[in-house]
Amino acid sequence: MTRTLKTISPVDNRVYVERPFANDTQISTALKQAASAQHEWKNSPIQERATLCLNAVEAIEANTGKIAEEITWQMGRPIRYTAGEVAGFAQRARYMISIAEEKLKPIQIPHETGFTRYIKREPLDTLFTITPWNYPYLTAVNSIIPAIMAGNAVIMKPSAQTPLTAERINEAFTRAGLPQGVFQHLFLNHQQTHALIQAPEIAMVSFTGSVAGGRAIEQAAAGRFIDINLELGGKDPAYVREDADIAFSVENLVDGAFFNSGQSCCGIERIYVHHAVYDDFVAGFVKLTQEYKLGNPLDENTTLGPMVRTQAADSVRQQISAAIATGATTCVDESLFAKNKPGTPYVAPQVLIDVDHSMSVMRDESFGPVVGIMKVTSDQQAIELMYDSDYGLTASVWSKDEQRAIEISEQLNTGTCFMNRCDYLDPALAWTGVKNSGRGVSLSEVAYEHLTRPKSFHLRTHI
């Protein structure tokens, strides 16, 4: 069995980070420390929790330059964008901290003579959060900060591709003065992860990753009756109506499809365009796509870096080839991207037309820089095609008619509906999915309902 975690950088294929996996003693100690710390932490004033968490956020922000470079080396996103992840981390954290006191208050029940009645929001105990590599800070903050604000302890298992995330967050909490044991991180293999989920100290598991990974989490937790929050990706659609602003739609949907090399759970993977504007949309979309600069992500001029690993890049190439073999047409001249080479994680962005739902590229998650565009003749056809998916994370409608966009969105089975934007998480809104996109919720005031359990008090005051 492998004794160490090794992070192979997609930038140059060298070992960038190596850490030993936790041993049984370290895991046992972490569980005991979490339980002990949480017993005290749950009784701390919320304003004290807020101060410590805000101090941790500031410590992360103060380390932005180093963190940004580490993200690039670990998973390949261009350095020109990685500092933005720290800004997003801080935005989400501050919002969830700002609403905690109000949303964690006891629920007061209307007065009844002779009785005092209320519902207290009790913390769950210890949360085990398993975070992904594609947005290692943005996803981690969704579970960690609200869980700690709610009075829970947290044990974090980072992705093996971005292990430094956990170390930097731990350093920030230590610098902020968070009591020892309230936040901890462990480097674990699959067997250890499975065992930790079964530990009686763990009261909830939060996981962001693949559908297969989500099923493994559910199996590991089977029979434990604990809460599980699963965010498992998507095949997110966009519909461009005939009344859409085409230039604006092109600009934002190209970014939604290819930012982070398409490695986003809510990235745009399929687009349906009304026939009246189809030709103009496709022409603009292809032109803008071909302006991307595929290259070394440490170069400030690079706008498209490598995928996380060669295996992932090969999977995208195979999906494109399979679509072409069954009638799809490529629109992007790959020769414009000199860095694009088979057998490497560097993949040119590709736009496919003449596609349909018999093709994997329109059904199965690509998680890479490829998007299929289909022509439609009506809103109803677009709705039917958008609905036709095993996933349901987000969907977007591009139109000048807000009421019609709402009417279309009401007919979609998805967690988030956008109008004239995509690939974005607003911390004030619940982040959730349906079907194979997962279950549970993070962010917004709704998240605090999932990070606490109700405890009812029914007190007879007059005998």
C-alpha positions as a Markdown table, in Angstrom:
| # | Residue | x | y | z |
|---|---|---|---|---|
| 1 | Met | 0.0 | 0.0 | 0.0 |
| 2 | Thr | 1.3 | 3.5 | -0.9 |
| 3 | Arg | 2.4 | 5.3 | 2.3 |
| 4 | Thr | 2.7 | 8.8 | 0.9 |
| 5 | Leu | 0.5 | 11.2 | -1.0 |
| 6 | Lys | 2.1 | 12.5 | -4.2 |
| 7 | Thr | 0.8 | 15.5 | -6.2 |
| 8 | Ile | 2.0 | 15.4 | -9.8 |
| 9 | Ser | 1.9 | 18.9 | -11.2 |
| 10 | Pro | 0.2 | 19.1 | -14.7 |
| 11 | Val | 2.4 | 22.0 | -15.5 |
| 12 | Asp | 5.6 | 19.9 | -15.9 |
| 13 | Asn | 4.7 | 16.4 | -14.7 |
| 14 | Arg | 7.0 | 16.5 | -11.6 |
| 15 | Val | 6.1 | 15.7 | -8.0 |
| 16 | Tyr | 5.2 | 19.1 | -6.5 |
| 17 | Val | 4.0 | 17.9 | -3.1 |
| 18 | Glu | 4.6 | 14.7 | -1.1 |
| 19 | Arg | 3.1 | 14.1 | 2.3 |
| 20 | Pro | 2.7 | 10.9 | 4.4 |
| 21 | Phe | -0.8 | 9.6 | 4.9 |
| 22 | Ala | -2.1 | 9.7 | 8.4 |
| 23 | Asn | -1.6 | 6.7 | 10.6 |
| 24 | Asp | -4.2 | 5.0 | 12.8 |
| 25 | Thr | -2.9 | 6.9 | 15.9 |
| 26 | Gln | -3.2 | 10.2 | 14.2 |
| 27 | Ile | -6.7 | 9.5 | 12.9 |
| 28 | Ser | -7.8 | 8.4 | 16.4 |
| 29 | Thr | -6.3 | 11.4 | 18.0 |
| 30 | Ala | -7.9 | 13.7 | 15.5 |
| 31 | Leu | -11.3 | 12.3 | 16.3 |
| 32 | Lys | -10.9 | 12.6 | 20.0 |
| 33 | Gln | -9.6 | 16.1 | 19.7 |
| 34 | Ala | -12.5 | 17.1 | 17.5 |
| 35 | Ala | -15.0 | 15.7 | 20.0 |
| 36 | Ser | -13.4 | 17.4 | 23.0 |
| 37 | Ala | -13.0 | 20.7 | 21.2 |
| 38 | Gln | -16.5 | 20.7 | 19.9 |
| 39 | His | -17.9 | 20.2 | 23.4 |
| 40 | Glu | -16.5 | 23.6 | 24.4 |
| 41 | Trp | -16.8 | 25.3 | 21.0 |
| 42 | Lys | -20.6 | 24.8 | 20.8 |
| 43 | Asn | -21.0 | 26.9 | 24.0 |
| 44 | Ser | -18.9 | 29.8 | 22.7 |
| 45 | Pro | -20.7 | 33.1 | 21.8 |
| 46 | Ile | -21.4 | 33.4 | 18.1 |
| 47 | Gln | -19.6 | 36.8 | 18.0 |
| 48 | Glu | -16.5 | 35.1 | 19.3 |
| 49 | Arg | -16.8 | 32.5 | 16.5 |
| 50 | Ala | -17.3 | 35.3 | 14.0 |
| 51 | Thr | -14.2 | 37.2 | 15.1 |
| 52 | Leu | -11.9 | 34.1 | 14.9 |
| 53 | Cys | -13.3 | 33.1 | 11.5 |
| 54 | Leu | -12.9 | 36.6 | 10.1 |
| 55 | Asn | -9.3 | 36.7 | 11.4 |
| 56 | Ala | -8.7 | 33.4 | 9.6 |
| 57 | Val | -10.1 | 34.8 | 6.4 |
| 58 | Glu | -7.8 | 37.8 | 6.7 |
| 59 | Ala | -4.9 | 35.4 | 7.2 |
| 60 | Ile | -5.8 | 33.6 | 3.9 |
| 61 | Glu | -6.1 | 36.9 | 2.1 |
| 62 | Ala | -2.7 | 38.1 | 3.4 |
| 63 | Asn | -1.2 | 34.9 | 1.8 |
| 64 | Thr | -2.9 | 35.4 | -1.6 |
| 65 | Gly | 0.3 | 35.5 | -3.7 |
| 66 | Lys | 1.7 | 32.3 | -2.3 |
| 67 | Ile | -1.7 | 30.5 | -2.4 |
| 68 | Ala | -2.4 | 31.6 | -6.0 |
| 69 | Glu | 1.0 | 30.2 | -7.2 |
| 70 | Glu | 0.4 | 26.9 | -5.3 |
| 71 | Ile | -3.0 | 26.5 | -6.9 |
| 72 | Thr | -1.5 | 26.9 | -10.4 |
| 73 | Trp | 1.3 | 24.4 | -9.7 |
| 74 | Gln | -1.1 | 21.8 | -8.2 |
| 75 | Met | -3.9 | 21.8 | -10.7 |
| 76 | Gly | -2.9 | 24.0 | -13.6 |
| 77 | Arg | -5.2 | 27.0 | -13.6 |
| 78 | Pro | -3.5 | 30.1 | -15.2 |
| 79 | Ile | -1.8 | 32.3 | -12.6 |
| 80 | Arg | -3.7 | 35.3 | -13.9 |
| 81 | Tyr | -6.9 | 33.8 | -12.4 |
| 82 | Thr | -5.9 | 32.0 | -9.3 |
| 83 | Ala | -5.8 | 35.0 | -7.0 |
| 84 | Gly | -9.5 | 35.3 | -7.8 |
| 85 | Glu | -10.2 | 32.1 | -5.9 |
| 86 | Val | -8.9 | 33.6 | -2.7 |
| 87 | Ala | -11.2 | 36.6 | -3.3 |
| 88 | Gly | -14.1 | 34.3 | -3.8 |
| 89 | Phe | -13.2 | 32.3 | -0.7 |
| 90 | Ala | -13.3 | 35.6 | 1.4 |
| 91 | Gln | -16.6 | 36.7 | -0.1 |
| 92 | Arg | -18.4 | 33.5 | 0.6 |
| 93 | Ala | -16.9 | 33.2 | 4.1 |
| 94 | Arg | -17.8 | 36.8 | 5.1 |
| 95 | Tyr | -21.3 | 36.4 | 3.9 |
| 96 | Met | -21.9 | 33.2 | 5.8 |
| 97 | Ile | -20.3 | 34.7 | 8.9 |
| 98 | Ser | -22.5 | 37.8 | 8.6 |
| 99 | Ile | -25.8 | 35.9 | 8.6 |
| 100 | Ala | -24.9 | 33.3 | 11.2 |
| 101 | Glu | -26.1 | 35.1 | 14.4 |
| 102 | Glu | -29.5 | 35.8 | 13.0 |
| 103 | Lys | -30.0 | 32.4 | 11.3 |
| 104 | Leu | -28.8 | 30.4 | 14.3 |
| 105 | Lys | -31.2 | 32.1 | 16.8 |
| 106 | Pro | -33.7 | 29.9 | 18.5 |
| 107 | Ile | -37.1 | 29.7 | 16.7 |
| 108 | Gln | -39.7 | 31.4 | 18.9 |
| 109 | Ile | -43.1 | 29.9 | 18.9 |
| 110 | Pro | -46.3 | 32.1 | 19.2 |
| 111 | His | -47.2 | 32.6 | 22.9 |
| 112 | Glu | -49.4 | 30.2 | 24.6 |
| 113 | Thr | -50.5 | 31.0 | 28.2 |
| 114 | Gly | -48.7 | 28.9 | 30.7 |
| 115 | Phe | -46.1 | 27.6 | 28.3 |
| 116 | Thr | -42.7 | 28.6 | 26.9 |
| 117 | Arg | -41.9 | 27.0 | 23.6 |
| 118 | Tyr | -39.0 | 27.3 | 21.3 |
| 119 | Ile | -36.7 | 25.4 | 19.0 |
| 120 | Lys | -33.0 | 25.6 | 19.5 |
| 121 | Arg | -30.5 | 25.0 | 16.7 |
| 122 | Glu | -28.0 | 22.5 | 18.1 |
| 123 | Pro | -24.7 | 21.9 | 16.2 |
| 124 | Leu | -24.3 | 18.4 | 14.8 |
| 125 | Asp | -20.9 | 17.7 | 16.4 |
| 126 | Thr | -18.1 | 16.8 | 14.0 |
| 127 | Leu | -18.3 | 17.4 | 10.2 |
| 128 | Phe | -16.0 | 15.4 | 7.8 |
| 129 | Thr | -15.5 | 17.4 | 4.6 |
| 130 | Ile | -13.9 | 15.9 | 1.5 |
| 131 | Thr | -12.9 | 18.7 | -0.9 |
| 132 | Pro | -12.0 | 18.5 | -4.6 |
| 133 | Trp | -9.1 | 19.9 | -6.6 |
| 134 | Asn | -10.8 | 22.0 | -9.2 |
| 135 | Tyr | -11.7 | 24.9 | -6.9 |
| 136 | Pro | -10.0 | 23.8 | -3.7 |
| 137 | Tyr | -10.6 | 26.9 | -1.6 |
| 138 | Leu | -14.0 | 27.9 | -3.1 |
| 139 | Thr | -15.5 | 24.5 | -2.4 |
| 140 | Ala | -13.8 | 24.1 | 1.0 |
| 141 | Val | -15.2 | 27.3 | 2.4 |
| 142 | Asn | -18.7 | 26.3 | 1.6 |
| 143 | Ser | -18.7 | 23.6 | 4.3 |
| 144 | Ile | -15.9 | 24.7 | 6.7 |
| 145 | Ile | -16.8 | 28.2 | 7.6 |
| 146 | Pro | -20.6 | 27.7 | 8.1 |
| 147 | Ala | -20.0 | 24.4 | 10.0 |
| 148 | Ile | -17.6 | 26.1 | 12.4 |
| 149 | Met | -19.9 | 29.1 | 12.8 |
| 150 | Ala | -22.7 | 26.7 | 13.7 |
| 151 | Gly | -20.7 | 25.3 | 16.5 |
| 152 | Asn | -19.3 | 22.2 | 14.9 |
| 153 | Ala | -15.8 | 20.8 | 14.7 |
| 154 | Val | -14.4 | 20.1 | 11.2 |
| 155 | Ile | -12.0 | 17.5 | 9.9 |
| 156 | Met | -10.9 | 18.2 | 6.3 |
| 157 | Lys | -9.6 | 15.7 | 3.8 |
| 158 | Pro | -8.2 | 17.6 | 0.8 |
| 159 | Ser | -7.9 | 16.2 | -2.7 |
| 160 | Ala | -4.6 | 14.5 | -3.3 |
| 161 | Gln | -4.1 | 17.0 | -6.1 |
| 162 | Thr | -4.4 | 20.1 | -3.9 |
| 163 | Pro | -3.2 | 19.0 | -0.4 |
| 164 | Leu | -1.6 | 22.4 | 0.3 |
| 165 | Thr | -5.1 | 23.8 | 0.6 |
| 166 | Ala | -5.7 | 22.1 | 3.9 |
| 167 | Glu | -2.3 | 23.2 | 5.3 |
| 168 | Arg | -2.9 | 26.9 | 4.4 |
| 169 | Ile | -6.4 | 26.8 | 5.9 |
| 170 | Asn | -5.1 | 25.2 | 9.0 |
| 171 | Glu | -2.3 | 27.8 | 9.3 |
| 172 | Ala | -4.9 | 30.6 | 8.9 |
| 173 | Phe | -7.1 | 29.2 | 11.7 |
| 174 | Thr | -4.0 | 28.7 | 14.0 |
| 175 | Arg | -2.9 | 32.2 | 13.4 |
| 176 | Ala | -6.5 | 33.4 | 14.1 |
| 177 | Gly | -6.5 | 31.7 | 17.5 |
| 178 | Leu | -9.1 | 29.1 | 16.8 |
| 179 | Pro | -9.1 | 26.5 | 19.7 |
| 180 | Gln | -7.1 | 23.4 | 18.9 |
| 181 | Gly | -9.2 | 20.6 | 17.5 |
| 182 | Val | -12.1 | 22.7 | 16.1 |
| 183 | Phe | -10.5 | 22.5 | 12.7 |
| 184 | Gln | -8.1 | 19.7 | 11.6 |
| 185 | His | -7.0 | 18.1 | 8.4 |
| 186 | Leu | -5.8 | 14.6 | 7.5 |
| 187 | Phe | -4.2 | 13.2 | 4.4 |
| 188 | Leu | -6.1 | 9.9 | 3.9 |
| 189 | Asn | -6.2 | 7.1 | 1.3 |
| 190 | His | -9.6 | 5.6 | 0.1 |
| 191 | Gln | -9.6 | 2.9 | 2.8 |
| 192 | Gln | -8.9 | 5.4 | 5.6 |
| 193 | Thr | -11.6 | 7.7 | 4.3 |
| 194 | His | -14.1 | 4.9 | 4.3 |
| 195 | Ala | -13.2 | 4.0 | 7.9 |
| 196 | Leu | -13.4 | 7.6 | 9.1 |
| 197 | Ile | -16.9 | 8.0 | 7.7 |
| 198 | Gln | -17.9 | 5.1 | 9.8 |
| 199 | Ala | -16.4 | 6.5 | 13.0 |
| 200 | Pro | -19.1 | 7.3 | 15.6 |
| 201 | Glu | -17.7 | 10.8 | 16.2 |
| 202 | Ile | -18.5 | 11.9 | 12.6 |
| 203 | Ala | -22.0 | 13.4 | 12.5 |
| 204 | Met | -22.1 | 14.6 | 8.9 |
| 205 | Val | -20.1 | 14.1 | 5.7 |
| 206 | Ser | -19.7 | 16.8 | 3.0 |
| 207 | Phe | -18.3 | 15.6 | -0.3 |
| 208 | Thr | -17.7 | 17.3 | -3.7 |
| 209 | Gly | -16.6 | 15.1 | -6.5 |
| 210 | Ser | -17.7 | 12.4 | -9.0 |
| 211 | Val | -20.9 | 10.5 | -9.0 |
| 212 | Ala | -19.0 | 7.3 | -8.4 |
| 213 | Gly | -17.3 | 9.0 | -5.4 |
| 214 | Gly | -20.7 | 10.0 | -4.1 |
| 215 | Arg | -22.0 | 6.5 | -4.3 |
| 216 | Ala | -19.0 | 5.3 | -2.4 |
| 217 | Ile | -19.7 | 7.9 | 0.3 |
| 218 | Glu | -23.3 | 6.8 | 0.7 |
| 219 | Gln | -22.2 | 3.1 | 0.9 |
| 220 | Ala | -19.6 | 4.0 | 3.6 |
| 221 | Ala | -22.3 | 5.8 | 5.6 |
| 222 | Ala | -25.0 | 3.2 | 5.1 |
| 223 | Gly | -26.8 | 2.4 | 8.4 |
| 224 | Arg | -25.3 | 5.3 | 10.3 |
| 225 | Phe | -28.2 | 7.6 | 9.9 |
| 226 | Ile | -26.0 | 10.7 | 9.5 |
| 227 | Asp | -26.5 | 13.6 | 7.1 |
| 228 | Ile | -24.6 | 13.5 | 3.8 |
| 229 | Asn | -24.1 | 16.6 | 1.6 |
| 230 | Leu | -23.1 | 15.5 | -2.0 |
| 231 | Glu | -22.2 | 17.9 | -4.8 |
| 232 | Leu | -21.4 | 15.6 | -7.8 |
| 233 | Gly | -21.1 | 17.8 | -10.9 |
| 234 | Gly | -23.3 | 18.4 | -13.9 |
| 235 | Lys | -23.9 | 18.7 | -17.6 |
| 236 | Asp | -25.1 | 22.2 | -17.4 |
| 237 | Pro | -27.2 | 23.6 | -20.3 |
| 238 | Ala | -27.7 | 27.1 | -21.6 |
| 239 | Tyr | -30.5 | 28.3 | -23.9 |
| 240 | Val | -30.0 | 31.4 | -26.1 |
| 241 | Arg | -33.4 | 32.7 | -27.1 |
| 242 | Glu | -34.0 | 34.7 | -30.2 |
| 243 | Asp | -34.3 | 37.9 | -28.2 |
| 244 | Ala | -30.9 | 37.5 | -26.4 |
| 245 | Asp | -28.1 | 40.0 | -26.7 |
| 246 | Ile | -25.8 | 37.8 | -28.8 |
| 247 | Ala | -22.5 | 39.5 | -28.2 |
| 248 | Phe | -23.1 | 39.5 | -24.4 |
| 249 | Ser | -24.2 | 35.8 | -24.5 |
| 250 | Val | -21.2 | 34.8 | -26.5 |
| 251 | Glu | -18.8 | 36.5 | -24.2 |
| 252 | Asn | -20.2 | 35.0 | -21.1 |
| 253 | Leu | -20.9 | 31.5 | -22.4 |
| 254 | Val | -17.4 | 31.1 | -23.8 |
| 255 | Asp | -16.1 | 32.0 | -20.4 |
| 256 | Gly | -18.6 | 29.7 | -18.8 |
| 257 | Ala | -17.5 | 26.8 | -21.0 |
| 258 | Phe | -13.8 | 27.2 | -21.0 |
| 259 | Phe | -12.7 | 28.9 | -17.7 |
| 260 | Asn | -10.5 | 26.6 | -15.7 |
| 261 | Ser | -10.2 | 24.4 | -18.8 |
| 262 | Gly | -13.9 | 23.5 | -18.4 |
| 263 | Gln | -13.1 | 21.8 | -15.1 |
| 264 | Ser | -16.1 | 23.3 | -13.3 |
| 265 | Cys | -19.1 | 21.4 | -11.9 |
| 266 | Cys | -21.3 | 24.2 | -13.1 |
| 267 | Gly | -19.5 | 25.0 | -16.3 |
| 268 | Ile | -21.4 | 25.2 | -19.5 |
| 269 | Glu | -21.3 | 21.9 | -21.4 |
| 270 | Arg | -24.2 | 22.1 | -23.8 |
| 271 | Ile | -25.8 | 25.1 | -25.5 |
| 272 | Tyr | -29.2 | 25.3 | -27.3 |
| 273 | Val | -29.6 | 28.3 | -29.6 |
| 274 | His | -32.8 | 29.5 | -31.3 |
| 275 | His | -32.5 | 29.0 | -35.1 |
| 276 | Ala | -33.1 | 32.8 | -35.7 |
| 277 | Val | -29.8 | 33.7 | -34.0 |
| 278 | Tyr | -27.9 | 30.4 | -34.3 |
| 279 | Asp | -25.5 | 31.3 | -37.1 |
| 280 | Asp | -24.5 | 34.6 | -35.6 |
| 281 | Phe | -24.1 | 33.0 | -32.2 |
| 282 | Val | -21.9 | 30.1 | -33.4 |
| 283 | Ala | -19.7 | 32.4 | -35.5 |
| 284 | Gly | -19.1 | 34.7 | -32.5 |
| 285 | Phe | -18.6 | 31.8 | -30.1 |
| 286 | Val | -15.9 | 30.2 | -32.3 |
| 287 | Lys | -14.1 | 33.5 | -33.0 |
| 288 | Leu | -13.8 | 34.3 | -29.3 |
| 289 | Thr | -12.8 | 30.7 | -28.4 |
| 290 | Gln | -9.9 | 30.8 | -30.9 |
| 291 | Glu | -8.5 | 33.9 | -29.2 |
| 292 | Tyr | -7.7 | 31.8 | -26.1 |
| 293 | Lys | -4.0 | 31.3 | -25.3 |
| 294 | Leu | -3.2 | 27.7 | -24.3 |
| 295 | Gly | 0.1 | 27.5 | -22.6 |
| 296 | Asn | 2.2 | 27.4 | -19.4 |
| 297 | Pro | -0.2 | 28.6 | -16.7 |
| 298 | Leu | 2.6 | 30.4 | -14.9 |
| 299 | Asp | 2.8 | 32.8 | -17.9 |
| 300 | Glu | 0.5 | 35.8 | -17.3 |
| 301 | Asn | -0.5 | 35.8 | -21.0 |
| 302 | Thr | -1.9 | 32.3 | -20.7 |
| 303 | Thr | -5.7 | 32.1 | -20.6 |
| 304 | Leu | -6.1 | 28.3 | -20.8 |
| 305 | Gly | -3.9 | 26.0 | -18.9 |
| 306 | Pro | -3.5 | 22.2 | -18.8 |
| 307 | Met | -6.2 | 19.9 | -17.6 |
| 308 | Val | -5.4 | 18.4 | -14.2 |
| 309 | Arg | -3.8 | 15.3 | -15.7 |
| 310 | Thr | -3.2 | 13.6 | -19.0 |
| 311 | Gln | -5.8 | 10.9 | -18.3 |
| 312 | Ala | -8.5 | 13.6 | -18.0 |
| 313 | Ala | -7.3 | 15.2 | -21.2 |
| 314 | Asp | -7.4 | 11.9 | -23.0 |
| 315 | Ser | -11.0 | 11.4 | -21.9 |
| 316 | Val | -12.0 | 14.7 | -23.4 |
| 317 | Arg | -10.2 | 13.9 | -26.6 |
| 318 | Gln | -12.0 | 10.5 | -26.8 |
| 319 | Gln | -15.3 | 12.2 | -26.3 |
| 320 | Ile | -14.7 | 14.6 | -29.1 |
| 321 | Ser | -13.5 | 11.8 | -31.4 |
| 322 | Ala | -16.6 | 9.7 | -30.7 |
| 323 | Ala | -18.8 | 12.7 | -31.5 |
| 324 | Ile | -17.0 | 13.3 | -34.8 |
| 325 | Ala | -17.4 | 9.6 | -35.7 |
| 326 | Thr | -21.2 | 9.9 | -35.3 |
| 327 | Gly | -21.7 | 13.1 | -37.3 |
| 328 | Ala | -20.5 | 16.1 | -35.2 |
| 329 | Thr | -18.5 | 18.9 | -36.8 |
| 330 | Thr | -15.6 | 20.6 | -35.2 |
| 331 | Cys | -15.5 | 24.4 | -35.4 |
| 332 | Val | -12.2 | 25.3 | -33.8 |
| 333 | Asp | -8.9 | 25.0 | -35.7 |
| 334 | Glu | -6.7 | 23.1 | -33.2 |
| 335 | Ser | -3.5 | 24.1 | -35.1 |
| 336 | Leu | -3.9 | 27.6 | -33.6 |
| 337 | Phe | -3.0 | 26.1 | -30.2 |
| 338 | Ala | 0.7 | 25.0 | -30.5 |
| 339 | Lys | 0.7 | 23.6 | -27.0 |
| 340 | Asn | -2.1 | 21.1 | -27.8 |
| 341 | Lys | -0.5 | 17.7 | -27.9 |
| 342 | Pro | -1.9 | 14.2 | -27.5 |
| 343 | Gly | -0.3 | 12.4 | -24.5 |
| 344 | Thr | -0.2 | 15.6 | -22.5 |
| 345 | Pro | -2.7 | 17.4 | -20.3 |
| 346 | Tyr | -2.7 | 20.4 | -22.7 |
| 347 | Val | -6.0 | 20.3 | -24.7 |
| 348 | Ala | -7.2 | 22.9 | -27.2 |
| 349 | Pro | -10.7 | 24.2 | -26.6 |
| 350 | Gln | -13.3 | 22.7 | -29.0 |
| 351 | Val | -16.7 | 23.7 | -30.2 |
| 352 | Leu | -18.9 | 21.0 | -31.8 |
| 353 | Ile | -22.0 | 21.5 | -33.9 |
| 354 | Asp | -24.2 | 18.9 | -35.7 |
| 355 | Val | -24.5 | 17.2 | -32.3 |
| 356 | Asp | -27.5 | 15.4 | -30.7 |
| 357 | His | -28.3 | 13.6 | -27.5 |
| 358 | Ser | -27.2 | 10.2 | -28.8 |
| 359 | Met | -23.6 | 11.5 | -28.3 |
| 360 | Ser | -21.7 | 11.2 | -25.1 |
| 361 | Val | -20.6 | 14.8 | -25.4 |
| 362 | Met | -24.2 | 16.0 | -25.0 |
| 363 | Arg | -25.1 | 13.4 | -22.2 |
| 364 | Asp | -22.1 | 12.6 | -20.1 |
| 365 | Glu | -20.1 | 15.1 | -18.0 |
| 366 | Ser | -17.1 | 16.2 | -20.0 |
| 367 | Phe | -15.3 | 18.3 | -17.3 |
| 368 | Gly | -13.0 | 19.7 | -20.0 |
| 369 | Pro | -12.7 | 22.4 | -22.7 |
| 370 | Val | -15.4 | 21.1 | -25.1 |
| 371 | Val | -19.0 | 22.3 | -25.7 |
| 372 | Gly | -21.7 | 21.1 | -28.0 |
| 373 | Ile | -24.1 | 23.6 | -29.6 |
| 374 | Met | -27.5 | 22.6 | -31.0 |
| 375 | Lys | -30.1 | 24.6 | -33.0 |
| 376 | Val | -33.7 | 24.6 | -31.7 |
| 377 | Thr | -36.9 | 26.0 | -33.2 |
| 378 | Ser | -38.8 | 26.9 | -30.0 |
| 379 | Asp | -38.7 | 27.5 | -26.3 |
| 380 | Gln | -40.4 | 24.2 | -25.8 |
| 381 | Gln | -37.8 | 22.2 | -27.7 |
| 382 | Ala | -35.1 | 23.9 | -25.7 |
| 383 | Ile | -36.9 | 23.0 | -22.4 |
| 384 | Glu | -37.2 | 19.4 | -23.4 |
| 385 | Leu | -33.5 | 19.1 | -24.3 |
| 386 | Met | -32.3 | 20.9 | -21.2 |
| 387 | Tyr | -34.5 | 18.6 | -19.1 |
| 388 | Asp | -33.1 | 15.5 | -20.9 |
| 389 | Ser | -30.2 | 14.8 | -18.6 |
| 390 | Asp | -29.1 | 12.7 | -15.7 |
| 391 | Tyr | -27.7 | 15.8 | -14.0 |
| 392 | Gly | -29.4 | 18.9 | -12.5 |
| 393 | Leu | -27.0 | 21.4 | -11.0 |
| 394 | Thr | -27.6 | 24.7 | -12.9 |
| 395 | Ala | -29.2 | 25.9 | -16.1 |
| 396 | Ser | -29.2 | 29.3 | -17.8 |
| 397 | Val | -31.5 | 31.2 | -20.1 |
| 398 | Trp | -30.2 | 34.1 | -22.2 |
| 399 | Ser | -33.0 | 36.6 | -22.9 |
| 400 | Lys | -34.2 | 40.1 | -22.5 |
| 401 | Asp | -37.6 | 38.8 | -21.2 |
| 402 | Glu | -37.3 | 38.2 | -17.4 |
| 403 | Gln | -40.8 | 36.8 | -17.1 |
| 404 | Arg | -40.3 | 34.3 | -20.0 |
| 405 | Ala | -36.9 | 33.3 | -18.5 |
| 406 | Ile | -38.7 | 32.5 | -15.2 |
| 407 | Glu | -41.4 | 30.5 | -17.0 |
| 408 | Ile | -38.8 | 28.4 | -18.8 |
| 409 | Ser | -36.7 | 28.0 | -15.6 |
| 410 | Glu | -39.8 | 26.8 | -13.7 |
| 411 | Gln | -40.0 | 23.8 | -16.0 |
| 412 | Leu | -36.4 | 22.7 | -15.5 |
| 413 | Asn | -35.4 | 20.2 | -12.9 |
| 414 | Thr | -32.2 | 21.8 | -11.6 |
| 415 | Gly | -30.7 | 23.3 | -8.4 |
| 416 | Thr | -30.0 | 26.8 | -9.7 |
| 417 | Cys | -31.6 | 28.8 | -12.6 |
| 418 | Phe | -29.7 | 31.7 | -14.1 |
| 419 | Met | -30.8 | 34.4 | -16.5 |
| 420 | Asn | -28.0 | 36.1 | -18.5 |
| 421 | Arg | -25.2 | 34.6 | -16.3 |
| 422 | Cys | -23.7 | 31.2 | -15.6 |
| 423 | Asp | -21.0 | 29.3 | -13.8 |
| 424 | Tyr | -21.4 | 31.4 | -10.6 |
| 425 | Leu | -22.2 | 30.8 | -7.0 |
| 426 | Asp | -24.0 | 33.6 | -5.0 |
| 427 | Pro | -23.4 | 32.9 | -1.3 |
| 428 | Ala | -26.9 | 34.3 | -0.5 |
| 429 | Leu | -28.5 | 31.5 | -2.6 |
| 430 | Ala | -28.7 | 27.8 | -1.8 |
| 431 | Trp | -26.2 | 25.7 | -3.7 |
| 432 | Thr | -27.8 | 22.4 | -4.4 |
| 433 | Gly | -28.4 | 19.8 | -7.1 |
| 434 | Val | -30.9 | 17.2 | -8.2 |
| 435 | Lys | -30.6 | 13.8 | -9.9 |
| 436 | Asn | -26.9 | 12.8 | -10.3 |
| 437 | Ser | -25.8 | 16.3 | -9.3 |
| 438 | Gly | -26.2 | 15.3 | -5.7 |
| 439 | Arg | -28.2 | 16.0 | -2.6 |
| 440 | Gly | -28.1 | 18.4 | 0.3 |
| 441 | Val | -27.3 | 22.1 | 0.3 |
| 442 | Ser | -24.5 | 24.5 | 1.0 |
| 443 | Leu | -24.4 | 28.3 | 1.3 |
| 444 | Ser | -27.2 | 30.7 | 2.1 |
| 445 | Glu | -29.3 | 30.7 | 5.3 |
| 446 | Val | -30.6 | 27.3 | 4.2 |
| 447 | Ala | -27.2 | 25.7 | 4.8 |
| 448 | Tyr | -27.5 | 26.4 | 8.5 |
| 449 | Glu | -30.5 | 24.2 | 8.6 |
| 450 | His | -28.4 | 21.3 | 7.4 |
| 451 | Leu | -25.4 | 22.1 | 9.8 |
| 452 | Thr | -27.6 | 22.0 | 12.9 |
| 453 | Arg | -30.3 | 19.8 | 14.3 |
| 454 | Pro | -33.5 | 21.1 | 15.9 |
| 455 | Lys | -34.0 | 20.6 | 19.6 |
| 456 | Ser | -37.5 | 21.5 | 20.9 |
| 457 | Phe | -38.2 | 23.0 | 24.3 |
| 458 | His | -41.8 | 22.8 | 25.7 |
| 459 | Leu | -41.9 | 24.3 | 29.2 |
| 460 | Arg | -45.0 | 24.4 | 31.4 |
| 461 | Thr | -44.6 | 27.6 | 33.4 |
| 462 | His | -47.8 | 27.5 | 35.4 |
| 463 | Ile | -48.9 | 24.4 | 37.4 |
